Amino acid sequence: MYCTLTNVGTPGAGELDDTDLLALDRQVCFALAVASRTVIALYRPLLEPMGLTHPQYLVMLALWEHDPRSGRELAGLLQLDPGTLTPLLKRLEVAGYLVRRRDRADERSLAVTLTPTGRALRERALRIPPAIIERLGMGIDQLQDLHGVLTSVIAAATSPATDSPATRADATAVATAAQRRPARSATG
């Protein structure tokens, strides 16, 4: 994924002349990366007593919603490739939280099912969302709005790029503004 400015929409003439297109604190990708790392770090002390990493927790959330699921369904839902998902499932199976078996109806498909221990773990996990909400100090409405914005970002980033005249015009305006801007020295 590439970085993008936080204030770029349809820029007016000259609007980008005074904008440093490469300022770190203006990059959406930087804000997303830092937010992701710091929020996931908040989960670590809550998940460790359960023997889970954050990616394993996401697998368990998917299975607590609907059990069993196919390996392909889990990979799609979690937006993981099979090479990333398989080790997660193996570790969860070794921990006794799930079992993986070939689907009787389709031998090519892997059925992932919670064990009684995996189902029981859900009760312990119920304390995690309120603890995260409390730690963030944000209201439910704010978090729901943030979730909606992030879901839109994911959809935009994963949708096929369009080559519309408006997209080309925006790209041209950004490139032209960047070319007109004098190079900055390392000191200032």
C-alpha positions as CSV (number, residue, x, y, z in Angstrom):
1,M,0.0,0.0,0.0
2,Y,1.2,3.5,-0.7
3,C,1.1,6.5,1.6
4,T,-1.3,9.4,0.9
5,L,-1.9,12.8,2.3
6,T,-4.5,13.3,5.0
7,N,-5.9,16.4,3.3
8,V,-5.9,15.5,-0.4
9,G,-9.3,15.3,-1.9
10,T,-9.9,17.4,-5.0
11,P,-7.3,20.1,-4.5
12,G,-7.9,23.6,-5.6
13,A,-5.4,25.4,-7.8
14,G,-2.2,26.1,-5.8
15,E,-3.5,24.4,-2.7
16,L,-0.6,21.9,-2.7
17,D,2.1,24.5,-3.3
18,D,2.8,24.9,0.5
19,T,2.2,21.2,1.3
20,D,5.2,19.0,2.0
21,L,4.0,15.8,0.2
22,L,6.5,13.7,2.1
23,A,6.0,15.1,5.7
24,L,5.9,12.0,7.9
25,D,3.2,13.3,10.2
26,R,0.9,14.0,7.2
27,Q,1.0,10.4,5.9
28,V,-2.1,8.2,6.4
29,C,0.0,5.1,6.2
30,F,2.2,6.3,9.1
31,A,-0.8,7.1,11.3
32,L,-2.4,3.7,10.5
33,A,0.9,1.8,11.2
34,V,1.4,3.5,14.6
35,A,-2.2,3.1,15.5
36,S,-2.2,-0.6,14.6
37,R,1.0,-1.3,16.6
38,T,-0.1,0.6,19.7
39,V,-3.7,-0.7,19.8
40,I,-2.6,-4.3,19.2
41,A,0.0,-3.9,22.0
42,L,-2.8,-3.1,24.4
43,Y,-4.2,-6.6,23.7
44,R,-1.0,-8.4,24.6
45,P,-1.3,-8.4,28.4
46,L,-5.0,-9.5,28.1
47,L,-4.3,-12.3,25.7
48,E,-1.1,-13.7,27.2
49,P,-2.9,-15.4,30.2
50,M,-5.1,-17.1,27.6
51,G,-2.2,-18.3,25.6
52,L,-3.1,-16.3,22.6
53,T,-1.4,-13.9,20.2
54,H,-3.5,-11.2,18.6
55,P,-3.7,-13.0,15.2
56,Q,-4.8,-16.2,17.1
57,Y,-7.4,-14.1,18.9
58,L,-8.8,-13.0,15.6
59,V,-9.1,-16.6,14.5
60,M,-10.9,-17.5,17.7
61,L,-13.3,-14.5,17.3
62,A,-14.2,-15.8,13.8
63,L,-14.8,-19.3,15.2
64,W,-16.8,-18.0,18.2
65,E,-19.1,-16.3,15.7
66,H,-19.6,-19.4,13.6
67,D,-18.3,-22.9,14.2
68,P,-17.2,-24.8,12.2
69,R,-15.7,-22.9,9.3
70,S,-13.6,-24.0,6.4
71,G,-10.0,-23.0,6.1
72,R,-10.8,-21.1,3.0
73,E,-13.6,-19.2,4.7
74,L,-11.4,-18.3,7.6
75,A,-8.7,-17.1,5.3
76,G,-11.1,-14.9,3.4
77,L,-12.8,-13.5,6.5
78,L,-9.5,-12.7,8.2
79,Q,-8.0,-11.5,4.9
80,L,-5.0,-13.8,5.4
81,D,-3.3,-16.0,2.8
82,P,-3.3,-19.8,3.6
83,G,0.5,-19.7,4.3
84,T,-0.2,-17.3,7.1
85,L,-3.3,-18.9,8.4
86,T,-2.0,-22.5,8.6
87,P,0.6,-21.9,11.3
88,L,-2.0,-20.0,13.4
89,L,-4.4,-22.9,13.1
90,K,-1.7,-25.5,14.0
91,R,-0.7,-23.6,17.1
92,L,-4.3,-23.2,18.2
93,E,-4.8,-26.9,17.6
94,V,-1.7,-27.8,19.7
95,A,-3.1,-25.5,22.5
96,G,-6.3,-27.6,22.4
97,Y,-8.6,-24.8,21.2
98,L,-9.6,-26.3,17.8
99,V,-9.3,-29.3,15.6
100,R,-8.6,-29.4,11.8
101,R,-10.1,-32.2,9.8
102,R,-10.8,-32.8,6.1
103,D,-14.4,-32.0,5.3
104,R,-16.3,-35.3,4.7
105,A,-18.4,-33.7,2.0
106,D,-15.4,-32.3,0.2
107,E,-12.0,-33.9,0.9
108,R,-10.2,-30.8,-0.6
109,S,-11.7,-28.6,2.1
110,L,-10.4,-28.3,5.7
111,A,-13.0,-28.0,8.4
112,V,-11.9,-26.0,11.5
113,T,-14.0,-26.7,14.6
114,L,-13.7,-25.5,18.2
115,T,-13.0,-27.9,21.0
116,P,-14.9,-27.7,24.3
117,T,-11.8,-25.9,25.7
118,G,-11.9,-23.4,22.7
119,R,-15.6,-22.7,23.3
120,A,-15.0,-22.2,27.0
121,L,-12.3,-19.7,26.3
122,R,-14.9,-17.4,24.9
123,E,-16.1,-16.6,28.5
124,R,-12.7,-15.4,29.5
125,A,-12.4,-13.3,26.3
126,L,-15.6,-11.4,27.1
127,R,-13.6,-9.2,29.4
128,I,-11.2,-8.0,26.6
129,P,-13.4,-5.5,24.7
130,P,-14.5,-3.6,27.8
131,A,-10.9,-3.5,29.0
132,I,-9.7,-2.1,25.6
133,I,-12.5,0.5,25.5
134,E,-11.6,1.6,29.0
135,R,-7.9,1.8,28.2
136,L,-8.5,3.8,25.0
137,G,-10.7,6.3,26.9
138,M,-12.9,6.7,23.8
139,G,-16.6,6.6,23.7
140,I,-18.5,3.8,21.9
141,D,-19.7,6.3,19.3
142,Q,-16.2,7.4,18.5
143,L,-15.0,3.8,18.2
144,Q,-17.9,2.9,16.0
145,D,-17.2,5.9,13.8
146,L,-13.5,5.0,13.6
147,H,-14.4,1.4,12.7
148,G,-16.6,2.7,9.9
149,V,-13.8,4.9,8.5
150,L,-11.3,2.1,8.7
151,T,-13.7,-0.2,7.0
152,S,-14.0,2.3,4.2
153,V,-10.2,2.6,4.0
154,I,-9.9,-1.1,3.7
155,A,-12.6,-1.3,1.0
156,A,-10.9,1.6,-1.0
157,A,-7.4,0.0,-0.6
158,T,-8.6,-3.4,-1.7
159,S,-10.9,-2.3,-4.6
160,P,-9.4,-2.3,-8.1
161,A,-7.8,1.1,-9.0
162,T,-9.9,3.2,-11.3
163,D,-8.3,5.2,-14.1
164,S,-11.0,7.9,-14.3
165,P,-10.3,11.4,-15.6
166,A,-10.8,12.8,-12.1
167,T,-8.2,10.3,-10.7
168,R,-5.7,11.3,-13.4
169,A,-6.4,15.0,-12.8
170,D,-5.7,14.6,-9.0
171,A,-2.5,12.7,-9.7
172,T,-1.4,15.3,-12.2
173,A,-2.1,18.2,-9.7
174,V,-0.1,16.4,-7.0
175,A,2.8,15.7,-9.3
176,T,2.9,19.2,-10.8
177,A,2.8,20.8,-7.3
178,A,5.7,18.6,-6.2
179,Q,7.8,19.5,-9.3
180,R,7.3,23.2,-8.7
181,R,8.3,23.0,-5.1
182,P,12.0,23.7,-4.4
183,A,14.0,20.9,-2.9
184,R,14.6,21.2,0.9
185,S,18.0,20.9,2.4
186,A,18.6,18.3,5.1
187,T,18.8,21.0,7.7
188,G,15.7,22.8,7.0
